Amino acid sequence: MSARASLTRATLLLGACAWACCAAPRPACAADPRLARRLDAATAAAVESLMARADGEGLPTEPLVTTALEGASQRAGGRRIVTAVARERADLLRARDVLGATA
């Protein structure tokens, strides 16, 4: 990986973490009605499963919802939306690992 790509990746991770820190915390990981309105049932279930995992790991879930809704707005397929949400969850985990759990 080139230095520029590494810097870009690090910037994205820090940006994701900063955005996640500003997102409103969810009291519990419940089914989000926005997902049911905008996604097909299978995609919504997969995203909600990822949200439940993120919630269990102490991660904010609103960035995952936002990613899924953005995919729906762009008319992406269900598989692509789930992949993007899983990638967002992984980025949040990495950002937390880099910055620490209390950041």
DOGULO-204634 format. One line per 4 residues: number of its first residue (from 0); their letters; for each residue x negated, z negated, y of N, C-alpha, C. Coordinates in nm, 3 decimals. Example, Ala and Ser with C-alpha at 12.3 -4.5 7.8 and 13.67 -1.06 7.14 Angstrom:
<sites>
0) as) -1.319 -0.780 -0.569 -1.230 -0.780 -0.450 -1.320 -0.780 -0.330 | -1.285 -0.708 -0.225 -1.367 -0.714 -0.106 -1.290 -0.787 0.003 $
</sites>
This chain:
<sites>
0) msar) -0.085 0.000 -0.116 0.000 0.000 0.000 -0.089 0.000 0.123 | -0.059 0.086 0.217 -0.140 0.095 0.338 -0.118 -0.026 0.428 | -0.209 -0.045 0.521 -0.198 -0.157 0.614 -0.072 -0.143 0.698 | -0.041 -0.021 0.737 0.079 0.002 0.819 0.206 -0.032 0.740 $
4) aslt) 0.210 0.009 0.613 0.326 -0.021 0.529 0.338 -0.172 0.507 | 0.226 -0.239 0.488 0.228 -0.385 0.471 0.280 -0.454 0.595 | 0.235 -0.408 0.711 0.279 -0.466 0.837 0.429 -0.441 0.857 | 0.473 -0.322 0.826 0.615 -0.290 0.839 0.698 -0.377 0.747 $
8) ratl) 0.654 -0.394 0.624 0.726 -0.477 0.528 0.731 -0.622 0.576 | 0.618 -0.674 0.624 0.614 -0.811 0.674 0.706 -0.829 0.793 | 0.709 -0.730 0.880 0.798 -0.736 0.997 0.943 -0.738 0.954 | 0.978 -0.656 0.855 1.114 -0.654 0.805 1.152 -0.787 0.742 $
12) llga) 1.061 -0.845 0.665 1.089 -0.974 0.603 1.111 -1.082 0.708 | 1.025 -1.085 0.808 1.041 -1.185 0.913 1.169 -1.162 0.991 | 1.201 -1.038 1.017 1.326 -1.007 1.087 1.448 -1.049 1.006 | 1.444 -1.023 0.876 1.556 -1.063 0.789 1.571 -1.214 0.789 $
16) cawa) 1.459 -1.284 0.783 1.466 -1.429 0.782 1.518 -1.483 0.915 | 1.470 -1.426 1.025 1.516 -1.471 1.156 1.665 -1.446 1.172 | 1.710 -1.330 1.126 1.852 -1.300 1.136 1.933 -1.395 1.048 | 1.883 -1.423 0.928 1.953 -1.512 0.836 1.963 -1.653 0.891 $
20) ccaa) 1.859 -1.696 0.962 1.861 -1.830 1.020 1.967 -1.841 1.128 | 2.000 -1.730 1.192 2.099 -1.731 1.299 2.240 -1.712 1.245 | 2.251 -1.666 1.123 2.383 -1.640 1.067 2.457 -1.772 1.043 | 2.585 -1.768 1.060 2.665 -1.889 1.040 2.660 -1.929 0.893 $
24) prpa) 2.635 -2.056 0.866 2.632 -2.100 0.727 2.772 -2.100 0.667 | 2.780 -2.071 0.541 2.907 -2.073 0.471 2.917 -2.203 0.395 | 3.029 -2.273 0.403 3.041 -2.401 0.335 3.037 -2.388 0.183 | 3.088 -2.281 0.132 3.084 -2.258 -0.012 3.092 -2.108 -0.034 $
28) caad) 3.043 -2.066 -0.148 3.044 -1.923 -0.177 3.177 -1.888 -0.241 | 3.271 -1.847 -0.160 3.402 -1.806 -0.208 3.413 -1.655 -0.189 | 3.512 -1.599 -0.255 3.534 -1.455 -0.240 3.563 -1.425 -0.094 | 3.492 -1.329 -0.040 3.510 -1.291 0.099 3.617 -1.184 0.106 $
32) prla) 3.725 -1.207 0.180 3.833 -1.109 0.185 3.791 -0.975 0.242 | 3.687 -0.973 0.324 3.639 -0.845 0.379 3.588 -0.755 0.268 | 3.527 -0.815 0.165 3.475 -0.735 0.054 3.589 -0.672 -0.025 | 3.692 -0.751 -0.051 3.806 -0.700 -0.127 3.876 -0.586 -0.054 $
36) rrld) 3.878 -0.591 0.079 3.944 -0.486 0.157 3.863 -0.358 0.163 | 3.730 -0.368 0.156 3.645 -0.252 0.183 3.577 -0.193 0.059 | 3.567 -0.272 -0.050 3.494 -0.226 -0.168 3.588 -0.214 -0.287 | 3.551 -0.130 -0.382 3.628 -0.124 -0.506 3.606 -0.255 -0.582 $
40) aata) 3.692 -0.284 -0.677 3.691 -0.414 -0.746 3.558 -0.442 -0.816 | 3.501 -0.343 -0.883 3.376 -0.365 -0.957 3.260 -0.394 -0.862 | 3.253 -0.320 -0.752 3.146 -0.342 -0.655 3.162 -0.478 -0.589 | 3.285 -0.513 -0.551 3.310 -0.643 -0.489 3.270 -0.756 -0.583 $
44) aave) 3.302 -0.743 -0.711 3.267 -0.846 -0.809 3.116 -0.860 -0.822 | 3.045 -0.748 -0.824 2.899 -0.753 -0.836 2.836 -0.816 -0.712 | 2.887 -0.782 -0.594 2.836 -0.840 -0.470 2.866 -0.990 -0.466 | 2.985 -1.029 -0.507 3.020 -1.171 -0.509 2.933 -1.248 -0.607 $
48) slma) 2.896 -1.185 -0.717 2.804 -1.248 -0.812 2.667 -1.271 -0.748 | 2.618 -1.173 -0.675 2.491 -1.188 -0.604 2.501 -1.295 -0.496 | 2.617 -1.301 -0.430 2.638 -1.405 -0.328 2.636 -1.544 -0.391 | 2.697 -1.557 -0.508 2.699 -1.686 -0.575 2.557 -1.730 -0.613 $
52) radg) 2.477 -1.635 -0.660 2.336 -1.665 -0.692 2.261 -1.708 -0.567 | 2.280 -1.633 -0.458 2.212 -1.666 -0.333 2.255 -1.804 -0.283 | 2.383 -1.832 -0.290 2.434 -1.962 -0.247 2.372 -2.074 -0.331 | 2.361 -2.052 -0.460 2.299 -2.150 -0.550 2.151 -2.170 -0.521 $
56) eglp) 2.088 -2.069 -0.465 1.946 -2.077 -0.430 1.925 -2.129 -0.288 | 2.036 -2.164 -0.222 2.025 -2.216 -0.086 2.004 -2.110 0.020 | 2.037 -1.987 -0.011 2.022 -1.876 0.085 2.153 -1.852 0.158 | 2.147 -1.801 0.280 2.270 -1.765 0.349 2.333 -1.644 0.283 $
60) tepl) 2.464 -1.640 0.277 2.532 -1.529 0.211 2.586 -1.425 0.310 | 2.599 -1.462 0.435 2.653 -1.367 0.533 2.569 -1.239 0.544 | 2.434 -1.247 0.538 2.358 -1.121 0.542 2.391 -1.029 0.424 | 2.426 -1.086 0.309 2.462 -1.005 0.194 2.597 -0.935 0.217 $
64) vtta) 2.691 -1.009 0.274 2.821 -0.950 0.307 2.802 -0.836 0.407 | 2.721 -0.862 0.508 2.696 -0.761 0.611 2.636 -0.635 0.551 | 2.541 -0.652 0.460 2.479 -0.537 0.395 2.582 -0.458 0.315 | 2.668 -0.527 0.241 2.771 -0.460 0.162 2.869 -0.385 0.253 $
68) lega) 2.910 -0.449 0.361 3.004 -0.384 0.452 2.941 -0.265 0.523 | 2.813 -0.275 0.554 2.743 -0.161 0.614 2.741 -0.044 0.517 | 2.715 -0.073 0.390 2.717 0.032 0.288 2.853 0.098 0.278 | 2.958 0.015 0.283 3.094 0.070 0.277 3.122 0.157 0.399 $
72) sqra) 3.074 0.114 0.516 3.093 0.193 0.638 3.023 0.329 0.630 | 2.911 0.331 0.558 2.836 0.456 0.542 2.885 0.536 0.421 | 2.990 0.488 0.359 3.051 0.552 0.242 2.953 0.567 0.125 | 2.868 0.466 0.110 2.774 0.465 -0.003 2.851 0.431 -0.130 $
76) ggrr) 2.798 0.476 -0.242 2.859 0.444 -0.370 2.837 0.299 -0.407 | 2.919 0.251 -0.499 2.911 0.111 -0.541 2.775 0.070 -0.592 | 2.715 0.154 -0.673 2.582 0.122 -0.729 2.478 0.107 -0.618 | 2.486 0.194 -0.520 2.390 0.188 -0.408 2.412 0.062 -0.324 $
80) ivta) 2.537 0.024 -0.304 2.568 -0.097 -0.228 2.515 -0.220 -0.300 | 2.539 -0.229 -0.430 2.491 -0.344 -0.508 2.339 -0.350 -0.505 | 2.273 -0.236 -0.517 2.126 -0.232 -0.510 2.077 -0.282 -0.375 | 2.143 -0.239 -0.267 2.102 -0.283 -0.133 2.124 -0.433 -0.114 $
84) vare) 2.233 -0.485 -0.166 2.261 -0.629 -0.155 2.159 -0.708 -0.237 | 2.126 -0.660 -0.356 2.025 -0.728 -0.438 1.889 -0.727 -0.368 | 1.857 -0.616 -0.304 1.730 -0.606 -0.231 1.729 -0.704 -0.112 | 1.842 -0.714 -0.044 1.852 -0.808 0.070 1.833 -0.952 0.021 $
88) radl) 1.895 -0.987 -0.092 1.878 -1.120 -0.149 1.731 -1.145 -0.183 | 1.666 -1.047 -0.242 1.524 -1.062 -0.276 1.438 -1.078 -0.151 | 1.472 -1.004 -0.045 1.398 -1.016 0.081 1.416 -1.155 0.141 | 1.537 -1.208 0.134 1.561 -1.343 0.185 1.482 -1.447 0.106 $
92) lrar) 1.475 -1.428 -0.026 1.395 -1.520 -0.109 1.248 -1.513 -0.071 | 1.196 -1.392 -0.053 1.055 -1.377 -0.015 1.028 -1.436 0.123 | 1.119 -1.413 0.214 1.101 -1.468 0.349 1.100 -1.620 0.344 | 1.187 -1.679 0.264 1.189 -1.824 0.252 1.059 -1.874 0.188 $
96) dvlg) 1.009 -1.801 0.090 0.882 -1.840 0.026 0.767 -1.834 0.125 | 0.766 -1.732 0.211 0.658 -1.717 0.308 0.668 -1.822 0.417 | 0.788 -1.845 0.467 0.806 -1.935 0.581 0.832 -2.080 0.542 | 0.869 -2.102 0.417 0.901 -2.237 0.371 1.049 -2.262 0.374 $
100) ata) 1.094 -2.355 0.294 1.236 -2.382 0.277 1.300 -2.442 0.403 | 1.221 -2.503 0.488 1.280 -2.567 0.606 1.280 -2.477 0.728 | 1.229 -2.356 0.716 1.223 -2.264 0.833 1.361 -2.215 0.869 $
</sites>
